[in-house]
Each structure stands twice: as C-alpha cells, then as structure tokens.
C-alpha cells in the first residue's frame, strides 16, 4: 500500500491535471490484492477501454502518468502472478476438466477491441505456454496413467491409447513432449501392475474347475481372459519394440505388457490343461469300459478314439503335443484291446453256423467254404468309418482262425470224397457219373455252380479231381489197350485210311485206342482163320465195357516204301450220319477227354513213345483229321444215335 501511495504521489507531482477518476482507479488497482483475478479485472494493470469509454473527453497525455504507474506495478508482481498461475493449474483434477492445451493460456491474451497489450500479459502468456501448461499436461497424463485400474476384470475394456483428443495435440505442449511423458508413465504403471495381474491369473487357474464341454487351447483361454490384451503374433514389431535405438520397450509399453501377461497366462493355462490329464485318462477308460462289444458296429481305433477324445478336443483345434499325445496313446491302447474283444466276439457270432455245418465237400459248398460273406464282414463295421478296412481285415483274420480246424477237417474230407468216388467207379462213363458230378464245376464242366470265394479249396479240389480223372483215364486206357490186342494182331504196323480229299492218313493204333478209350469206346483188333485157311484181320468199335452195339471193319495189309507195315481200314461201318472210316475214327477219338487221356497215360508211362513218332495222334485227329470232315455237333449226334441202338436191343 505504501508503494502504491508513493506512486500516486509521484504521479501527482508529474501532472496537476490528472482526472480524479483516473486517480481513484489507479489507487484502487494498486491497493487491491495481487491475484490473477485482480490483474484481469484491472485489465492487466492498465486503464481499459471500458473505463475510458465512460470519460470520452480524456486524452492519453492526461492519463499517461497513471498508465505508467499501473504497468510498472504489473511488472513488479508478475512473479507472484506466475506462482498463482502454477497454483491454479496444480488443482486441475483431470484432462477432461482441463480441456485442450490450446485453451489453457488463451484467456491471458484476451482483450477488448481497441485495447492494447501490457508487457505483463505478454510475459505471463509466454510463461503459461512454455512452463505452466506443459507442466499441467505432463502431470495430468502421468496421473492418468498412474490412476489406471489394471486388473483382469477391467483389462477387456482398458484403453491405454494416448489421450491426444483431450490434450488437444498429438505430442508436444510447448516444448514438453507430453506423449513421451505419458508413454513412460504408462510403462511404469503397467510394470507395477504385472505382479498383481500375474497373481490373479495364478489364482484363476488354480481355482478353475474341469468342465464337461470341449477344452480350449491355452491361447483360446487367454484370449477370452485378456481380450484385446492378448498379444498377437508380430515378430517384426516385437523386434522393433525391444530395440534400444528405437526408444526401447517403453516406446510400446502396452505391447510389452501384453506380451508379458500373455506369456504368464499361457503358462498357467498350459499347466492347468496338463493337470487335467489324469481326469481325462480316467474318463477315457470309463468310456471304453462302457462299450458293449456285442452290440453296434465295430469302430476302428482311429474312429473310436476320435469319438472319445472329441468330447474334449474339437476337430481342427490344435493342442500341444505334451497334452494330447499321452492321451492318444492311452486311448489307442485301451481301444485296441476293446477292438480285439469286439472282433473276437463278432467272429464267434458269424462263424457259429460253420461249427454246426457238415465237414464235407457239400458242407463247404453250401456254407461258402466256411468263410464269412462280405456282407457279414462289412455289416460289422460302420460305413462312415474311413478306417473300416482295418477292422474288416482283423475280423476276417479272426474268423479264419476260428474256422480253421473245421475248414481243414472239411477240406481233408472233401479230398477223400473225391478219391473215394473215383475209386468206387468202374471204367465206364455210367459208373463215373457220380464222381464226375462232384468234380464237374471244379473242372469247368457243365453242372452245378459254386459259391464265390474259397480259392484255396477250389484249387485243391480241382487238382484232386484232375489227378483222379487222370488216374481213372489211365486205368481205362490200360484196360482198353490190353483188350485191343494190338501187338498180337498188328505188330508194329500202322493204320491207314484216306481223307475225303484223297490225302493219305497214317495213325498209330495205340494212340487211336487210347483216345477212343478216353471217350468211352473200346477198339479191338482180331485175326481169324477160315476153314479154307484164309486169314482175316478185323477191327471192331464198341462202347467201353460192352460188346454191343458194334462197328466192324476189315484191315488189309499193305507195305510202304519205307518198309513200315500198314493196315488199311476198309469196310468199317460208319457211325450214323457219318461217311467214311476216317470220319468214324475221328469222331470216337476226338474231345477233351482224349487229350486228358494222352497226358495222363504219358505220365503213367503207358503211352511213352506213342506220340513221338505218330504222324496223327489223338490230338491230330481232333485238330487236323476232322478239318472240313465233320462238325463237333454232327459227331455228338452220331455217337448218340449209335448208343441208342444198344438201348433199343
């Protein structure tokens, strides 16, 4: 107050014409408490336009001393006003209350139209912009970061984005890098929160119960818990964030915090998942034990384990191997044992009918060779099981093991039946009907059809039938040769005849007799002497084992240029419908049985040497001798008509 009065007195000394209202205004301004509001009310210690407008007849020269006094007073209190400005900004509670930084200091420079600026305004505005306001926003962003509620419950909605909209700038306020200040404060706050959040995660997973639904991977569980704070995979950004030349980890504090907390969460989640292994293992064993092996389809190990483990592990969701591999191993071990039991039970069911089946060739044929059908095997599996083949193979192998003793007994019995049937047969076709009836389908002869499968059995029976047929034909040929008297009558001579085209045909008698015997005909050669001592050589063809009906012919001796004796067939009665001796001989010697006879008797040694030097053997008669001579059908009709003659007698 004393200073103010002194200034007033000095002013009076300088001019006696200062208006009274100026003196009063100056005295009031200088005597008022020094505050920001006072300074603003007195227009930063100058005579404002509003006051002067009330006294229009006052000139600047009249008030100059007072104006000078007011401005000097303002400069003298500016430090006090700066402190008051700091104090005022120090109580601003938040960025929301503070508003944008651009508005914090603008009120200082505000003035009415026509009003000048004081140095106090300029200095205080500069201080506000360069010091007070930056300090304010640095404090507010620090307090904002420090006041963040960082807990698991709040993290899904927690935002750590720099509040540039509230600050009003993207970074700097004055010369203060407020964004950097915020980042450092945020990093400190997040680091401080890490232990508490880590403890929360530990507690959550320690108390988490094992549910009945599908499990989540550690990543999925943490994604649900942390929300946007679950760290994504960005190796380049991680590297940049940890580069000290790029601001260090504080330059990306939220990501560092997210990476740290995310790592803690995943470790806790993985540990929790591993703690569930014993419970899941027990549940796997219970699920396997609950399966009724005698009901429902037999599933493959993969399908069964996929169904069981699918209760906890969804398809396409990848879990860590240290969690899943032991469970899969346990499941496969348990299910493999279950599948073996199921296969054994089902094999016993589908093979039960074979145990009651006759152990005979007919029993084998009527029961599908003691092999389960494809429908039975496939019906035991699930058509939607991609690995059903392994179950079918296992079931087929198990069934084969079960029926093996029954099948082997039936196999042995079937071969014995074939041998006994041929052993009981005589040498005629009629006596062989039963034996050949058994073997016909195995030798591709007309007769009954066979069921599919049983390749090994069919092959064995076919081989036995061929062997027995060969032995039978060998016996028949041996008997026919003994009855033919070839050596006694013809010696080493050959039979000769002519083809319809005049070509000479030479046949070895033993080959002709053997081929005819295979077809059920007996050829005999006889020599007789009449009362006139005339010798007559004849040839007779009859059904094997009979003397009637008969085809008789005469043999005339001839000589060939090479000295080989030849017996020309003359006056041989023809089979009905055929013409000429060669046609009749060809007909009784042609056919598949003749070829079998040749093979069988060569093996038995009865025809050794016959085929080697015979220009026309049985096969020659079949293939060459009958070319253009007669059709197979015509031959069959002729033989049938010939045999009917015997039936008519």
C-alpha positions in Angstrom: 0.0 0.0 0.0 2.8 2.4 0.8 4.4 1.7 -2.5 1.1 2.3 -4.3 0.6 5.7 -2.4 4.1 6.7 -3.2 3.5 6.1 -6.9 0.3 8.1 -6.7 2.1 11.0 -5.1 4.8 10.9 -7.8 2.1 10.9 -10.4 0.6 14.0 -8.8 3.9 15.6 -8.9 4.3 15.0 -12.5 0.9 16.4 -13.6 -1.6 18.5 -11.8 -4.2 17.8 -14.5 -4.8 14.0 -13.9 -8.5 13.5 -13.7 -9.9 12.4 -10.3 -11.5 9.3 -11.7 -8.0 8.2 -13.0 -6.5 8.8 -9.6 -9.3 6.8 -8.0 -8.9 3.9 -10.5 -5.1 3.8 -10.1 -5.3 4.0 -6.3 -7.8 1.1 -6.3 -5.8 -1.0 -8.7 -2.6 -0.5 -6.8 -4.2 -1.2 -3.5 -6.1 -4.3 -4.5 -4.7 -7.8 -3.5 -2.4 -9.2 -6.1 -4.3 -12.1 -7.7 -4.9 -13.3 -11.2 -8.5 -12.2 -10.9 -7.4 -8.7 -9.8 -5.0 -8.4 -12.7 -7.7 -9.5 -15.1 -10.2 -7.1 -13.5 -7.9 -4.2 -13.9 -7.0 -5.2 -17.4 -3.6 -6.4 -16.5 -2.9 -3.1 -14.8 -3.9 -0.6 -17.5 -6.9 1.7 -18.0 -9.2 -0.4 -20.0 -11.3 0.6 -23.0 -14.5 0.1 -20.9 -13.4 2.6 -18.3 -12.2 5.2 -20.7 -15.4 5.0 -22.6 -17.1 6.4 -19.6 -14.9 9.6 -19.9 -14.8 10.4 -23.6 -13.1 13.8 -23.2 -9.9 12.4 -21.6 -6.8 12.2 -23.7 -3.8 9.8 -23.4 -1.5 12.6 -22.3 -3.8 13.3 -19.4 -3.6 9.7 -18.1 0.0 8.8 -19.2 1.5 9.0 -15.7 -1.2 6.7 -14.2 -0.8 4.3 -17.1 2.9 4.2 -16.4 2.4 3.6 -12.7 -0.1 0.7 -13.4 2.2 -1.1 -15.9 5.3 -0.8 -13.6 3.1 -2.2 -10.8 2.1 -5.1 -13.1 5.7 -5.9 -13.9 6.6 -5.9 -10.3 4.0 -8.5 -9.4 4.4 -10.8 -12.4 6.4 -13.4 -10.5 3.7 -13.6 -7.9 1.1 -14.0 -10.6 3.2 -16.8 -12.2 3.1 -18.6 -8.9 -0.6 -18.1 -8.7 -1.0 -19.4 -12.2 1.0 -22.5 -11.3 -1.1 -23.0 -8.2 -4.3 -22.6 -10.2 -3.2 -25.2 -12.7 -2.0 -27.5 -10.0 -5.5 -28.1 -8.8 -6.9 -29.1 -12.2 -8.0 -32.7 -11.5 -8.1 -34.3 -14.9 -7.7 -33.9 -18.6 -11.4 -33.8 -19.0 -11.6 -30.7 -16.8 -8.5 -29.1 -18.2 -9.7 -29.3 -21.8 -7.4 -28.8 -24.8 -4.0 -27.3 -24.1 -4.6 -24.6 -26.7 -7.3 -23.1 -24.3 -5.2 -23.0 -21.2 -3.4 -19.8 -21.9 -5.6 -18.0 -24.4 -7.6 -16.1 -21.7 -4.4 -14.2 -20.7 -4.1 -12.5 -24.1 -7.8 -11.8 -24.5 -8.6 -8.1 -24.7 -11.3 -5.8 -25.8 -11.4 -4.1 -29.1 -9.1 -1.2 -29.2 -7.3 -2.3 -26.0 -3.6 -2.7 -26.1 -1.4 -5.4 -24.6 0.6 -5.0 -21.5 4.1 -6.5 -21.0 2.6 -8.4 -18.1 0.2 -10.1 -20.4 2.9 -11.0 -22.9 5.3 -12.3 -20.2 2.5 -14.2 -18.3 1.2 -15.8 -21.6 4.7 -16.9 -22.5 5.2 -18.4 -19.1 1.9 -20.1 -19.3 2.6 -21.6 -22.8 6.2 -22.6 -22.1 6.1 -23.7 -18.5 2.7 -23.8 -16.7 0.6 -25.5 -19.3 3.3 -28.1 -20.3 3.7 -28.9 -16.6 0.0 -29.2 -16.2 -0.5 -31.7 -19.1 2.6 -33.6 -18.1 1.2 -34.0 -14.7 -2.3 -34.9 -15.9 -1.1 -37.6 -18.3 1.1 -39.1 -15.6 -1.8 -39.1 -13.2 -4.0 -40.6 -15.9 -1.5 -43.4 -16.4 -0.9 -43.9 -12.7 -4.6 -44.0 -12.0 -5.4 -46.8 -14.5 -7.3 -49.7 -12.9 -5.2 -52.6 -14.3 -7.0 -55.8 -13.3 -8.2 -58.8 -15.2 -11.7 -57.7 -14.7 -11.0 -54.3 -16.3 -8.5 -55.3 -19.0 -11.0 -56.2 -21.7 -12.2 -52.6 -21.7 -9.0 -50.9 -20.6 -7.6 -48.4 -23.1 -4.0 -47.1 -22.9 -4.2 -45.0 -26.0 -2.5 -41.6 -25.7 -5.4 -39.1 -24.9 -4.5 -36.7 -27.7 -8.1 -35.7 -28.2 -8.2 -34.4 -24.6 -4.8 -32.9 -24.7 -5.5 -31.2 -27.9 -2.2 -32.1 -29.5 -0.6 -35.3 -30.9 2.5 -34.9 -28.8 4.0 -31.6 -27.7 2.6 -28.9 -25.4 5.0 -26.0 -25.6 8.4 -27.7 -25.5 7.2 -30.6 -23.4 6.8 -34.0 -25.2 3.6 -34.9 -23.3 3.1 -38.1 -25.4 6.6 -39.4 -24.4 5.8 -38.5 -20.8 2.6 -40.5 -21.0 4.3 -43.4 -22.5 6.9 -43.5 -19.7 4.3 -43.2 -17.1 2.2 -45.9 -18.7 5.2 -48.2 -18.9 5.8 -47.7 -15.1 2.1 -48.3 -14.3 1.9 -51.4 -16.4 5.2 -52.8 -14.9 3.8 -52.1 -11.4 0.6 -53.9 -12.3 2.3 -57.0 -13.6 2.7 -58.8 -10.3 -0.9 -58.3 -9.3 -2.2 -59.4 -12.7 0.1 -62.4 -12.5 -1.3 -63.4 -9.1 -4.8 -63.0 -10.5 -4.0 -65.4 -13.3 -2.5 -67.9 -11.0 -5.5 -67.8 -8.7 -8.0 -68.1 -11.6 -6.3 -71.2 -13.0 -5.7 -72.7 -9.5 -9.4 -72.5 -8.8 -10.7 -73.3 -12.3 -12.8 -76.5 -12.4 -12.8 -79.1 -15.1 -16.0 -78.9 -17.0 -17.9 -81.4 -19.3 -17.6 -79.4 -22.5 -14.8 -79.1 -25.0 -11.5 -77.8 -23.8 -10.0 -74.6 -25.1 -6.3 -74.3 -26.0 -4.1 -72.2 -23.7 -4.2 -69.5 -26.4 -8.0 -69.5 -26.6 -8.4 -69.4 -22.8 -6.1 -66.4 -22.5 -7.7 -64.7 -25.4 -11.0 -64.9 -23.6 -9.4 -63.7 -20.3 -7.3 -60.9 -21.7 -9.4 -59.7 -24.6 -7.6 -57.1 -26.6 -4.6 -57.5 -24.3 -3.9 -61.0 -25.7 -0.7 -60.4 -27.8 -0.9 -61.1 -31.5 2.0 -62.6 -33.4 4.1 -59.8 -35.0 7.8 -60.7 -34.9 8.9 -57.6 -36.6 7.0 -55.3 -34.2 8.3 -57.3 -31.3 11.9 -56.8 -32.5 11.4 -53.1 -33.1 9.8 -52.7 -29.6 12.8 -54.2 -28.0 15.4 -52.2 -29.9 17.0 -49.7 -27.6 17.8 -47.4 -30.5 14.1 -47.2 -31.3 13.1 -46.0 -27.8 13.3 -49.3 -26.1 10.5 -51.3 -24.8 8.9 -48.2 -23.2 8.1 -47.0 -26.8 5.5 -49.7 -26.9 4.6 -50.3 -23.3 1.2 -51.8 -23.8 2.6 -54.4 -26.2 5.4 -55.3 -23.8 2.9 -55.6 -21.0 0.5 -57.7 -23.2 3.4 -59.9 -24.3 4.5 -60.4 -20.6 1.0 -61.0 -19.3 0.1 -63.2 -22.3 3.1 -65.4 -21.6 2.2 -65.8 -18.0 -1.4 -66.6 -18.9 -0.4 -69.2 -21.4 2.0 -70.9 -19.0 -0.8 -71.0 -16.4 -3.3 -72.3 -18.9 -0.9 -75.0 -20.2 -0.2 -76.1 -16.6 -4.0 -76.2 -15.9 -4.5 -78.3 -19.1 -1.8 -80.7 -18.1 -3.3 -81.1 -14.6 -6.5 -82.4 -16.3 -4.7 -85.3 -17.9 -5.4 -87.8 -15.1 -9.1 -86.9 -15.1 -9.3 -87.3 -18.9 -7.4 -90.6 -18.7 -9.9 -91.9 -16.2 -12.8 -90.8 -18.4 -11.3 -92.4 -21.4 -11.0 -95.8 -19.6 -14.6 -95.4 -18.4 -15.9 -94.6 -21.9 -14.1 -97.7 -23.3 -15.3 -99.9 -20.5 -18.9 -98.8 -21.2 -18.9 -100.1 -24.8 -20.9 -103.3 -25.3 -18.6 -105.3 -27.7 -21.6 -107.5 -28.8 -23.7 -104.5 -29.9 -23.3 -101.9 -32.6 -20.7 -101.6 -35.3 -17.0 -102.2 -34.5 -15.2 -99.0 -35.0 -11.6 -98.6 -36.0 -9.1 -97.4 -33.4 -8.9 -94.0 -35.1 -12.7 -93.6 -35.3 -13.3 -94.8 -31.7 -10.6 -92.5 -30.3 -11.7 -89.6 -32.4 -15.2 -90.0 -30.9 -14.0 -90.4 -27.3 -11.3 -87.6 -27.4 -13.7 -85.4 -29.4 -15.6 -84.9 -26.1 -12.7 -82.6 -25.1 -10.8 -81.9 -28.2 -12.6 -80.5 -31.2 -11.6 -81.4 -34.7 -9.3 -78.9 -36.2 -8.2 -77.3 -32.9 -4.5 -77.9 -32.3 -3.4 -78.6 -28.7 0.2 -79.0 -27.5 1.6 -82.5 -28.1 2.7 -82.9 -24.5 -1.0 -82.7 -23.6 -2.6 -84.7 -26.4 0.0 -87.4 -27.2 -0.2 -89.2 -23.9 -4.0 -89.2 -24.0 -4.0 -90.5 -27.6 -1.6 -93.2 -26.6 -3.8 -94.2 -23.6 -6.9 -94.2 -25.8 -5.3 -96.2 -28.6 -4.0 -98.8 -26.1 -7.5 -99.1 -24.5 -9.4 -99.1 -27.7 -7.1 -101.7 -29.4 -7.8 -104.1 -26.5 -11.5 -103.3 -26.9 -11.5 -103.8 -30.6 -9.7 -107.1 -30.2 -12.5 -108.2 -27.8 -15.2 -106.9 -30.2 -13.7 -108.7 -33.2 -13.4 -111.9 -31.2 -17.0 -111.7 -30.1 -18.3 -110.8 -33.5 -16.1 -113.5 -35.2 -17.6 -116.1 -32.8 -21.1 -114.9 -33.8 -20.7 -115.0 -37.5 -18.8 -118.4 -37.5 -21.2 -120.2 -35.2 -23.1 -121.6 -38.2 -19.9 -123.2 -39.6 -19.4 -125.2 -36.4 -22.7 -126.9 -37.0 -22.1 -127.5 -40.7 -21.1 -130.9 -42.1 -17.4 -131.4 -42.7 -17.9 -132.5 -46.3 -17.5 -131.1 -49.8 -21.2 -130.4 -49.9 -21.0 -128.7 -46.5 -18.2 -126.5 -47.8 -20.1 -125.6 -50.9 -23.4 -124.9 -49.1 -21.7 -122.8 -46.4 -19.5 -120.6 -48.6 -16.3 -122.6 -48.0 -16.6 -121.8 -44.2 -15.8 -118.2 -45.0 -18.0 -115.3 -43.7 -19.6 -113.4 -46.5 -18.6 -109.9 -47.5 -21.9 -108.7 -46.2 -21.3 -110.3 -42.8 -17.9 -108.7 -42.5 -19.0 -105.3 -43.7 -22.1 -105.4 -41.7 -20.0 -105.5 -38.5 -18.4 -102.1 -39.3 -19.6 -98.5 -39.6 -19.9 -97.5 -43.3 -18.9 -93.9 -42.3 -15.6 -95.1 -40.7 -12.8 -94.1 -43.0 -10.6 -96.8 -41.5 -13.2 -99.6 -41.5 -10.8 -101.6 -43.7 -8.5 -102.4 -40.8 -11.5 -103.7 -38.8 -12.7 -105.8 -41.7 -9.2 -107.3 -42.1 -8.9 -108.1 -38.4 -12.4 -109.6 -38.3 -11.7 -111.7 -41.4 -8.4 -112.9 -40.0 -10.0 -113.7 -36.6 -12.9 -115.6 -38.3 -10.4 -117.6 -40.4 -8.6 -118.6 -37.2 -11.8 -119.7 -35.6 -12.9 -121.8 -38.5 -9.5 -123.2 -39.5 -9.8 -126.5 -37.7 -13.4 -127.1 -39.0 -12.3 -126.0 -42.5 -9.2 -128.2 -42.5 -11.3 -131.1 -41.4 -13.9 -130.4 -44.2 -11.0 -129.9 -46.7 -9.5 -133.3 -45.9 -12.9 -134.9 -46.1 -13.6 -133.3 -49.5 -10.4 -134.6 -51.0 -11.2 -138.1 -49.5 -14.7 -137.9 -51.0 -13.2 -137.2 -54.5 -10.7 -140.0 -54.2 -13.4 -142.5 -52.9 -15.8 -141.6 -55.6 -13.3 -142.3 -58.3 -12.1 -145.4 -56.5 -15.6 -146.8 -56.4 -16.2 -146.1 -60.1 -15.6 -148.7 -62.8 -14.3 -148.0 -66.2 -17.5 -146.9 -67.9 -18.9 -143.4 -68.1 -22.1 -144.5 -66.4 -20.1 -145.7 -63.4 -18.2 -142.5 -63.3 -21.3 -140.2 -63.3 -21.2 -139.7 -59.5 -17.5 -138.9 -59.3 -17.6 -136.6 -62.3 -20.7 -134.9 -60.9 -18.7 -133.9 -57.9 -15.8 -132.6 -59.9 -17.6 -131.1 -62.9 -17.7 -127.4 -61.6 -14.1 -127.6 -60.5 -13.0 -128.7 -63.9 -15.1 -126.1 -65.7 -17.5 -128.7 -66.9 -21.3 -128.2 -67.2 -23.0 -128.8 -63.8 -23.8 -127.1 -60.6 -22.4 -123.6 -59.9 -20.1 -122.9 -57.0 -20.3 -120.1 -54.4 -17.7 -117.3 -54.7 -14.6 -117.4 -52.6 -12.7 -120.5 -51.3 -10.0 -120.1 -53.9 -7.6 -122.3 -52.0 -10.2 -125.0 -51.5 -11.4 -124.9 -55.1 -7.9 -125.1 -56.4 -7.1 -128.1 -54.1 -10.3 -129.9 -55.1 -9.7 -129.1 -58.8 -6.2 -130.5 -58.5 -7.6 -133.7 -56.8 -10.3 -134.1 -59.5 -7.7 -133.8 -62.3 -5.4 -136.2 -60.6 -8.2 -138.7 -60.0 -9.6 -138.2 -63.6 -6.1 -138.8 -64.9 -5.7 -142.0 -62.8 -9.2 -143.1 -64.0 -8.4 -142.5 -67.6 -5.0 -144.2 -67.2 -6.8 -147.3 -65.9 -9.4 -147.1 -68.7 -6.6 -146.8 -71.3 -4.6 -149.6 -69.8 -7.7 -151.8 -69.9 -8.6 -150.8 -73.4 -5.0 -151.4 -74.7 -5.0 -154.8 -73.0 -8.3 -155.7 -74.7 -7.2 -154.3 -78.1 -4.5 -157.0 -78.8 -2.5 -154.6 -80.9 0.8 -156.4 -80.6 -0.8 -159.8 -81.3 -2.7 -158.7 -84.3 -1.0 -155.7 -85.9 2.5 -155.9 -84.5 4.3 -152.7 -85.3 2.0 -151.8 -88.2 0.1 -148.6 -88.5 -3.5 -147.9 -89.5 -4.0 -146.3 -92.8 -7.0 -144.5 -94.3 -7.7 -141.6 -96.6 -9.3 -138.2 -96.1 -12.2 -137.1 -98.3 -9.8 -135.1 -100.4 -7.7 -138.2 -101.1 -4.9 -137.3 -98.7 -3.3 -140.4 -97.0 -3.7 -140.6 -93.3 -1.4 -142.8 -91.1 -2.4 -143.5 -87.5 -0.6 -145.3 -84.7 -3.0 -148.0 -83.3 -2.1 -147.4 -79.6 -2.8 -143.7 -79.9 -6.2 -144.4 -81.5 -7.1 -147.0 -78.9 -6.1 -144.7 -76.1 -8.0 -141.7 -77.4 -11.1 -143.8 -78.1 -10.9 -145.3 -74.6 -10.8 -141.8 -73.1 -14.1 -141.1 -74.9 -15.7 -144.3 -73.7 -15.1 -146.6 -76.7 -13.2 -149.9 -77.0 -11.4 -150.7 -80.2 -10.4 -154.3 -80.7 -8.2 -155.9 -83.3 -8.8 -159.6 -84.2 -7.3 -162.2 -86.6 -9.2 -165.2 -87.6 -8.6 -168.2 -90.0 -11.4 -169.7 -92.0 -11.8 -173.4 -92.9 -10.1 -172.6 -96.1 -7.1 -171.4 -94.2 -7.7 -167.9 -95.2 -6.6 -165.3 -92.6 -8.9 -162.3 -91.9 -7.9 -159.2 -89.8 -10.7 -157.1 -88.4 -11.3 -154.0 -86.3 -14.3 -153.5 -84.0 -15.6 -150.4 -82.2 -18.0 -150.8 -79.2 -18.9 -148.9 -76.1 -16.3 -149.4 -73.4 -17.2 -152.4 -71.3 -19.7 -153.8 -73.8 -19.7 -155.8 -77.0 -22.8 -154.2 -78.5 -23.6 -152.3 -80.5 -20.5 -152.7 -82.6 -19.0 -151.1 -85.7 -17.0 -153.7 -87.6 -14.3 -153.2 -90.2 -11.7 -155.0 -92.1 -7.9 -154.4 -92.2 -6.0 -155.1 -95.3 -2.2 -155.4 -95.0 -0.1 -153.1 -97.2 3.6 -152.1 -97.5 5.0 -148.6 -97.6 8.2 -147.6 -99.4 9.9 -147.1 -96.1 9.2 -150.6 -95.1 6.8 -149.8 -92.3 3.8 -152.3 -92.3 0.5 -150.6 -92.8 -3.1 -151.9 -92.2 -5.6 -150.1 -94.3 -9.0 -149.8 -92.8 -11.7 -151.0 -95.2 -15.3 -151.7 -95.0 -15.6 -150.0 -91.5 -19.2 -149.4 -90.6 -20.0 -145.8 -90.2 -21.4 -144.1 -87.2 -24.9 -143.0 -88.1 -24.8 -139.9 -90.3 -21.1 -140.0 -91.0 -19.3 -141.0 -94.2 -16.1 -143.0 -94.4 -13.7 -144.7 -91.9 -11.7 -141.6 -91.1 -14.8 -139.7 -90.1 -15.9 -142.5 -87.7 -12.4 -142.9 -86.2 -12.1 -139.2 -85.8 -15.4 -139.0 -84.0 -14.7 -141.7 -81.5 -11.3 -140.3 -80.7 -12.0 -136.5 -80.6 -12.8 -134.5 -77.4 -11.2 -133.1 -74.3 -11.2 -136.5 -72.6 -9.0 -137.8 -75.3 -6.5 -135.1 -74.7 -6.6 -135.8 -70.9 -6.1 -139.4 -71.6 -2.9 -138.7 -73.6 -1.5 -136.6 -70.8 -2.5 -138.9 -68.1 -1.2 -142.0 -69.8 2.1 -140.4 -70.8 2.6 -139.6 -67.2 1.7 -143.1 -66.2 4.2 -144.5 -68.8 1.5 -146.3 -70.8 1.9 -144.2 -73.9 5.6 -143.5 -73.8 6.8 -143.4 -77.3 3.4 -143.2 -78.9 3.1 -139.5 -79.6 6.7 -139.0 -80.6 6.6 -141.0 -83.8 2.9 -140.9 -84.6 2.1 -138.7 -87.6 -1.5 -138.5 -86.4 -2.2 -138.9 -82.7 -5.5 -138.3 -80.9 -4.9 -134.5 -81.0 -4.1 -134.7 -84.7 -7.3 -136.5 -85.3 -9.1 -133.8 -83.3 -7.4 -130.8 -84.9 -6.4 -131.9 -88.4 -8.2 -135.1 -89.2 -11.6 -133.5 -88.7 -10.9 -130.3 -90.5 -13.6 -130.0 -93.1 -14.7 -133.5 -92.2 -17.3 -133.2 -89.5 -18.6 -130.8 -87.0 -18.5 -131.5 -83.3 -22.3 -131.3 -83.2 -22.5 -133.8 -86.0 -20.1 -136.2 -84.2 -22.1 -135.9 -81.0 -25.4 -136.7 -82.8 -23.7 -139.7 -84.5 -22.4 -141.1 -81.2 -25.8 -140.6 -79.5 -27.6 -142.4 -82.3 -25.1 -145.2 -82.2 -25.5 -145.7 -78.4 -29.3 -145.6 -78.8 -29.0 -148.8 -80.9 -27.8 -150.6 -77.8 -30.7 -149.2 -75.7 -33.1 -150.5 -78.3 -31.8 -154.0 -78.2 
